[in-house]
């Protein structure tokens, strides 16, 4: 099947320098949602991918497509064609005409209608018979709306057959009372489409070439027109303004929340969770309010996430507790670990089971073995930490010399006293103890106490006394010079 995605519009009501199709829903551009569904529909065996008609902000859209290909190789199959002047949907599809396989039907999608499901599109494709060549019908996705204002109306004959589509600006008062609207999504027989597109005329209120005019042409040519409706209205909703985008965001988020709860996840408030990617959860996971999940996140069974945490591209093991206001990015957390509150795990943080990372502790590019803990106010970067290690408050690994990063190795059963600096590259031997306030610049031997601090001395000393302001003023005021006698 040919798939063409129309994505050339400016979206003036967005009032943004960013093309409308690159505005984000659930953390991804609108166009990416549409493309992902289209690629799923075509399957891995498809020789060519969808065709995207670009126009306004074409360079930005192409740059996005290039960047997303690195994340998903399927996007490398996507082809773009330019609509230099935006003269309507029919004119946009005309630009892709030379790229279409005439033996295959053509599905038309829109870059600003992000939530149409694969299920709905398969139903529509089936209505078009899936038969190659002239035997294909024209399948049209419609929707009944309580308020159809702004949409083209489906005009039917007395026997219920589709006769035409009338845009609202061209509709009579009687036609405006029709509640069945055109979503714009359709499957067309490509051999007829070439003829129809070339016959389009811009004789309407907008002075544009409407794709919807091919419906009347199909009736004239005796091509069957069949209609289907989506299971949910939001599948056909387009985005033209920021308030529409925000409304669709909430719909999408509550749908995802409902899917999680159906799978056995407990949410403190389904209206206060944001999933901007994919979130996979085991059974009996609990998620408190205000949490944001970005990229690909996995929460294993029994995990509890406190309020207002942000978790991105991370894998969390079973029975982990993440306390409030913690940020995890590119982290792995082992079974039974405790994180936060106010902890930060940066990319490369790899924690084994029963690790404790407490409040205001930051871990970056480091492996921490089982049963180790850094409970408060510490930084662990570019390190390998063994089992049963205690990292005291205020401890930091000095891993950056201003140019290069260096590694710190802390072996099993080490105790590190508070306010210690480990100047990498350095190794702390198994069972070693570092006294509080130590600045470690050389390896610490195993099973010994290492202390590096200034000698403590006591001096006789008089603490300053606060002086009276008036006295101080007299001391600093200079006498005025006397005039010289003549």
N, C-alpha and C positions, 0 to 999 in steps of 0.2 A: 504494500500500500504506500502511495505517495503521501507524505504529510507535509503541509505547508503551514508555517506559523507566521501570522501577520504581526509584525512588531516595529512598524515604522512611525507610529504616531508620536506626537510631542507630549501630549498630556498637559496642556496649558494650566488646567485647574490645579495641578500639583504644585505649581509655582516653585519649580526646582530646576537647577541646571542639569540634573541627572535625568536621562531619558526615563519615561514612565515605566517601561518594562524592566528597568534596573532598580526600581524602588523595592524595598525588601518586605517580605512577609515571612514570619517565623525564621528570620535570620538569613533567608535566601532571596535573591532577586525573583520577582514575579516570573520572569522568563525562564528561570531555572526550574521552577515548579512545572511549567508547561512542558519544557524539554524533557524532564525526567519521565513524565507520564508518556510522552510520545515515544521515547526510546524504549520504555518498558513494553509499549504496545507493539512496536516493530520487532522486538526480540533481538537476541544476540546474532542471529543468523542473517539479519538484514545486510545487504551489500552497501546500501547507502542510507544515510540518516535523514532526519528532517531538514527541510529547507526553511530558513528564516529570512523573511523579507524585512530588511532594515531601511531606515530613512533618517529621521531625526536622531542625532547622536550616534550615527552608524559606527564611528570609530570607537566610541565607548562600548557599544554592544559587542563589536568584534574583539575588543580587548578582553571583555568579560569571558567570551567564549573560549579564547585562547587560555585564559587563566584557569577556567573550570575544567579544561581538558586534562590538566595535570592531576586533578582530583578524581576524575572519572573518565577513563579512556574512551568511553562510548561517545563523549561529546566531540571527539575528533572526527566523527562521521558527519557532523552538522555542516551544512553548506549555507552560505549567505548570498543573497542577491539584493541589489540596491534599488529602492524606489526613490529616485532623486527628487521628485516632486510628489507631495502627498495629495493625490487626486481621488481618494476613495478606496474602498476595499476591493472593488473589481479591478481597478487599475493596479493595486498592490499585487493581486494574484497573477495578473497578466505578466508581471516582471519575472515570475517563476516558471512561466509556461514552458520555456525551452528545456527546463531541467526535469520535467515530468515524464514518467514512463506511461505512454498512452495505453498500454495494456493493463495498467493497474488503476483502481479507483483512487481519488484524491480526497484526503481528509483535510479540512481547513480548521485550524485552531487560531487562538488569539493570545498574544503575549501578555495581555493584561487580564486574562481570565484564568487564574492560577489553580483552582481547586476542582476542575473537572476530573472525575475518576476514570481509571482504566476500565472499570466495569461498565460505566455509562458509554464510553467510546466503543467498547466491544459490542454492546447492544446496538449502537448506531451502525457500526460496520456490518453487522449481521443483517440489518434491515436493507442495506444496499446489496444484499444477496451474496457479496463476495465473489460474484461471477465476473469473469474478465470480459472486457470489450463492451459491446452494445447492449448486452443483456442486463447490465447493472442498472439499478434504480437510483434515484436521488434520495438520500436519507437526511432528514433535517431534525436537529435537536430544538425542540420548543419548550416553553414553560408557561404554566398558568400562574399569573401574579395577581394578588389583590390590588396592587397599585402598579399598573403597567406603564406609567408615565415615563416618557423618554425612549421607549423601545419601539421597534418596528412591530406591526401587528400581523398575525397570520390570518389571511382572508381565505375562507373556504366556500365551496359550492354548497348547494342545498343537500347534496348527498354526503357532505363531510370531506370531500377531496380538497386538497390545498390548491388554491387558484393563483395566489400571489402573496407577496409580502409588501406592505405599505409602511414606509417610514413615518414617524409621527408628524414631522413637519409637512408631509405631503398628504396626511390622512384627513378624511372628512370627520365631522363630529360623530357620526354613526360608527365609523371604523375605530375611532379613539375609545369607544366603549368596549371593544374586544379585549379580553384579558389574556388571551394566548399570545405570547410574544416570541419573536425570533431571537435566539441566542447568538446566531451567526455561525454556529458550529454545524458543519454539514459534510457529508460524503457525496462526492460528485463523480459521475462517469467521465473519465478524462477525455475520451474521444469526442464527446459532445461539448465538454468544457472549452476546448480550444475554439470551437465555432462560436459558443455563447459569449466568451470574453471579448472576442473581436467585434461582436455585434452590439456591445454595450454603448449607451449614449448618456451624456451628462445632462439630461433634460429633467432636472428636479430642483427643489428649492436650494439645495446646497451646491449645485453645479458640479457634482462628483459622479464618478462611475461606481454605482452600487453593485456589489456582488449579488444582492438580493434580487436584482432584476432577472437573474438567470432562472428563477422559479417560474415566471410566466413563460419564458422560452422553453423550459422543460415541458410545461403543459402543452404548449403548441406542438412540440416535437413528439409528443406521446410518451415521454419518459415517465415512468411511475414515480410519484413522490410519496414517501412514507415518513412518518414522524415518530419520534420517541421523546420521552421526558426523563430527566435525571431523577434519581431517588430523592435528592435534596436540592432545595432552591439555591443554596450557596455554591453548588457546582457550576452554575451558569452566571454567577455574578462577576461583572467586570469592575475594574478599579479605575476611576477617573479623578478622584480627589483624595486628600489625606483623611477626611472623615470616613470615606468608604473603605480606605485601606485599613484604618484602625478598627472599623466594625468587622471587617472580614478576618482580621487578625484574632479578634476575640472569639469569633465563631470557630476558627481553626484550632485555637488553643483549647476551647472547651471540648471539641471533638477528640483531641488527643488525650485530654484528661479523662474523658469517659472511657476511652480505649484502655488506659492504664488501670482504671478501677475495675473494668470488666476482667482484666488479667490478674486481679488480686492485689493491686497496689492501694494503699491507704493514702489519701490526700487530705490534709487538714482543711483545705478550701480549694475545690476544683477551679474556682475563678481566679486563683492567685498562684498560677504556675505558668512558666514560659518555656516551651521546648523549641529550640531553634536548631533543629537537626534531628537526630534519632536518639531515643532513650529506650533502652531495653532493661526491663526490671524482672527480677525473680519474685517469688511469692513473699508476702508479708513484708514488703518494703514500705516504709513510711516516709512521706515527704511533707515537710511543714510549709508554711506560707512563704511566698515571695521568692522561691528558688528559680534559678535560670539554668537551663541545660543547653549547651551549645555543642555543635559538631556531633561526634559519636560518643555516647556515654552509656556505660553498662553498670547497673547496680545489682549486685547479686542478692540472693534471698536474705531477708532479715536485716538489711541495711536500713539505718535511720538517718535522715538528713534533716538537720535543724533549719530554722527559718533564715531566709535571706542569704543562702549559699549560692555561689556561682561555680558550676562544674562544667569543664570543657574538655572534650576528647580524652576522657579518663575511664579507667576500668577499676571498679570498686568491688572488693571481695565480700564474702558472706559476713553477716553480723558486724559490719563496721558501723561505728557511730561518728557522724560528722556534725560537730556542734555549730551553733549559729555563726553567720558572717564569715565563713571560711571560703577561700578561693582555691580551686583545684584546676590546673591546666596541664594536660598531657601527663597525668600522674597515674601510677598503679599503686593500689592500696590493698594490702593483704588481709586475710581473715582476722576478724576480731579487733582490728586496730581502732584507735581513738584519735580523732582529728579535731583541733580547734578547742574553743572558739577563736575566731580571728586568726586562723592559721592560713598560710599560703604555700601550696605545693606547685612549683613551677615545672615546665617540661623536663622530663628525665628523672623526676622524683619517683623512685621505685621502692616501696616499703613492703617488707615481709609481714608475717602475721604478728599480731599483738604488739605493734609499734605504737607509741604514744607521741603525737606531735601536738604540743599545747598552744596556748594563746601567744600570738605575736611571734611565732616561729616560722621561718621561711626555709624551704628545702628546694634546691635546684640541682638537676643533673647529678643525683646522688643515689646510691643504693644503701638502704638501711636494713640490716638483718633483724631477725625475730627478737622480740622482747626488749628492744632498745627504746629509749625515750629521750625526748628533748621537750620538757614540759613548758618552758616559757622563755621568751625573749632571746632567741638564738637564731643564727644563720648557718646553714650547712650547705655548702656549694662545692660541686666537683669533688665529691668525697665517696669513699667506700667505708661504711660503718658496720662493724661486726655485731654479734649478738650480745644482749644483756649489757649494752653500753648506756651509761648515764651521762647526758650532756647538760651541764649546769646552766643556770640563767645567765644571760649576757655573753655566752660563748659564741665566737664566730670563727669560721675558717676563712683565712685571708687568701683567697684563691686567685686573685687578679693582681698582677704587678704593674698594671697600666697598659700593657701590651698583650700579654699572653695569660692564659688560664693554667693553673697548676693543681695537681691532685693531692688531697689529704687522705691518708689511710689510717683508720682507727680500728684496731683489732678487737677481738672478743673481750668482754668483761672489763672494759676500761671505765674508770670513773674520772670525769672531767669536772673540776671545780668551777664555780661561777666566775664570770668575767675573764675567761681565758681566750687568748688569741692563738690560733694555730696557723703559722705562716708557711704556706705551701711552697714547694713540695716538702711534706714531712710525714713521718710515720710514728704512730703511737703503738708500742708493743702490747701484746696480750697481757691483761691483768694490771696494766700500769695505772697509776693515779697521778693526775695533774692537780697541783694545789691551786686554790683560787687565786686569780689575778696573774696567772702565768702567761708569759709571752713565749711560745714555743717556736724556736727557729731551727732546732736540730731534733733529730729523732729521739723519742723518749723510750728508754729500754723497758722491756717487759718486767712486770711484777715489782716495779720500783716506784717510789714517790719522786716526781720531778717538780721542782719549784723554781720559778724564775720571777723574782720581784725585787724591788729596792729594799735595802736594809731598813728596818723600822727603828727609828730613833725618837727620843723624847727630849724636848728643850724647854728651858725656862723661858716663859713668854708672857707678855702682858697683852691681853686682848684689848683692842681699841675701844674707847668709850665714846659714845655719841656726844658730840659737842652741842652746846646751846647755840641756836642760829644767830642770836643777837651778838654773842661773843665773837663768833666767826666773822660776822659782818664788820665789827670794829677792827678786827685784825687785818682784814684785807682792804679796808678803805684807806686810801692815801690822803695825806694832807694836801689841801690846795696850795699851789705856789703863791707866795706874796708878791704883789706888784713892786717893782723897783722904785725907789724914791728918786724924784727928779732933783 
